Amino acid sequence: MNAIELNNVTYTYQNGMVALQNITLKVPIGAKVALLGPNGAGKSTLLHHINGLKLPTSGSVSIMGEKLTKKNCAAIRQKVGLVFQDPDDQVISNTVLEDVAFGPRNLKMSEKTVQEVCSAALGSVGMLEHKDRAPYQLSYGQKKRVAIAGVLAMHPDIVILDEPMASLDPLGQDEIAGLLQGLYYMGKTIILSTHDVNFAASWADMVILLKGGELLAAGNTDLLVDETLIRKANLHLPIVSRLFKLVPNLVSDVLPKNEQEAARFLFQWSQDKESRNTY
């Protein structure tokens, strides 16, 4: 069973604009997925379909083997947590704890259970000590972590994040990257939209490329060094790949995509060079 399956999903707004067109793809359970494409590609619309905020005009969406319908949207949203791009759209209660507790209380959990799941969720994002603070007292990055905690308190199988790195400084981006890795270790399927090809190349094990509401490609991160495809998606090659392209004949097969691959390649290249010099 896959975590997510889309079969010929098309979505058309009332004004006739087609936001998604015949999208078919599968996301395995436990995958780390980066959704990339230019502005207006349909990334947010696709994420809203996976969460059940929107239903396709035609085609079908299945979550953990269950087909999404009008009747089961609420139940599906317990399995798929969505973190909005702007935390101010999501973190709206008087205190951090009240905000994270909103979902569990709507599920009619006992107050003891609510306190337990909220403490665990806030602890997992490093915000437990701020539980009694008002959201307006928090930094932008802290509010993003609270928004993630609010999703985790619902114990979803799938976590979706719309541009989680947007408007964050480098340290804030590193903190979110650490949280994402923690979610992966918790066994969550993670899908995030991003313009950052470098981050996608370092973090994801699956990428989805959209443009104009159409699926350009879906697969492993080797797609990110397919120059023709990347240009079609209005993106750049990862910076590591661009650096290696500046050295003629250094790489004959697939370009390194990230720092780890580059380090492994250079180590092996230096070993081979030393061996050649020895003889």
Secondary structure in CASP SS format (residue, H / E / C, confidence):
PFRMAT SS
TARGET T0000
AUTHOR 0000-0000-0000
METHOD secondary structure of the structure
MODEL  1
M C 1.00
N C 1.00
A C 1.00
I E 1.00
E E 1.00
L E 1.00
N E 1.00
N E 1.00
V E 1.00
T E 1.00
Y E 1.00
T E 1.00
Y C 1.00
Q C 1.00
N C 1.00
G C 1.00
M C 1.00
V E 1.00
A E 1.00
L E 1.00
Q E 1.00
N E 1.00
I E 1.00
T E 1.00
L E 1.00
K E 1.00
V E 1.00
P C 1.00
I C 1.00
G C 1.00
A C 1.00
K E 1.00
V E 1.00
A E 1.00
L E 1.00
L E 1.00
G C 1.00
P C 1.00
N C 1.00
G C 1.00
A C 1.00
G C 1.00
K H 1.00
S H 1.00
T H 1.00
L H 1.00
L H 1.00
H H 1.00
H H 1.00
I H 1.00
N H 1.00
G C 1.00
L C 1.00
K C 1.00
L C 1.00
P C 1.00
T C 1.00
S E 1.00
G E 1.00
S E 1.00
V E 1.00
S E 1.00
I E 1.00
M C 1.00
G C 1.00
E E 1.00
K E 1.00
L C 1.00
T C 1.00
K C 1.00
K C 1.00
N C 1.00
C H 1.00
A H 1.00
A H 1.00
I H 1.00
R H 1.00
Q H 1.00
K H 1.00
V E 1.00
G E 1.00
L E 1.00
V E 1.00
F C 1.00
Q C 1.00
D C 1.00
P H 1.00
D H 1.00
D H 1.00
Q C 1.00
V C 1.00
I C 1.00
S C 1.00
N C 1.00
T C 1.00
V H 1.00
L H 1.00
E H 1.00
D H 1.00
V H 1.00
A H 1.00
F H 1.00
G H 1.00
P H 1.00
R H 1.00
N H 1.00
L C 1.00
K C 1.00
M C 1.00
S C 1.00
E H 1.00
K H 1.00
T H 1.00
V H 1.00
Q H 1.00
E H 1.00
V H 1.00
C H 1.00
S H 1.00
A H 1.00
A H 1.00
L H 1.00
G H 1.00
S H 1.00
V C 1.00
G C 1.00
M C 1.00
L H 1.00
E H 1.00
H H 1.00
K C 1.00
D C 1.00
R C 1.00
A C 1.00
P H 1.00
Y H 1.00
Q H 1.00
L C 1.00
S C 1.00
Y H 1.00
G H 1.00
Q H 1.00
K H 1.00
K H 1.00
R H 1.00
V H 1.00
A H 1.00
I H 1.00
A H 1.00
G H 1.00
V H 1.00
L H 1.00
A C 1.00
M C 1.00
H C 1.00
P C 1.00
D C 1.00
I E 1.00
V E 1.00
I E 1.00
L E 1.00
D E 1.00
E C 1.00
P C 1.00
M C 1.00
A C 1.00
S C 1.00
L C 1.00
D C 1.00
P H 1.00
L H 1.00
G H 1.00
Q H 1.00
D H 1.00
E H 1.00
I H 1.00
A H 1.00
G H 1.00
L H 1.00
L H 1.00
Q H 1.00
G H 1.00
L H 1.00
Y H 1.00
Y H 1.00
M C 1.00
G C 1.00
K C 1.00
T E 1.00
I E 1.00
I E 1.00
L E 1.00
S E 1.00
T E 1.00
H C 1.00
D C 1.00
V H 1.00
N H 1.00
F H 1.00
A H 1.00
A H 1.00
S H 1.00
W H 1.00
A C 1.00
D C 1.00
M E 1.00
V E 1.00
I E 1.00
L E 1.00
L E 1.00
K E 1.00
G C 1.00
G C 1.00
E E 1.00
L E 1.00
L E 1.00
A E 1.00
A E 1.00
G E 1.00
N C 1.00
T H 1.00
D H 1.00
L H 1.00
L H 1.00
V H 1.00
D C 1.00
E H 1.00
T H 1.00
L H 1.00
I H 1.00
R H 1.00
K H 1.00
A C 1.00
N C 1.00
L C 1.00
H C 1.00
L C 1.00
P C 1.00
I H 1.00
V H 1.00
S H 1.00
R H 1.00
L H 1.00
F H 1.00
K H 1.00
L C 1.00
V C 1.00
P C 1.00
N C 1.00
L C 1.00
V C 1.00
S C 1.00
D C 1.00
V C 1.00
L C 1.00
P C 1.00
K C 1.00
N C 1.00
E H 1.00
Q H 1.00
E H 1.00
A H 1.00
A H 1.00
R H 1.00
F H 1.00
L H 1.00
F H 1.00
Q H 1.00
W H 1.00
S H 1.00
Q H 1.00
D H 1.00
K H 1.00
E H 1.00
S H 1.00
R H 1.00
N H 1.00
T H 1.00
Y C 1.00
END
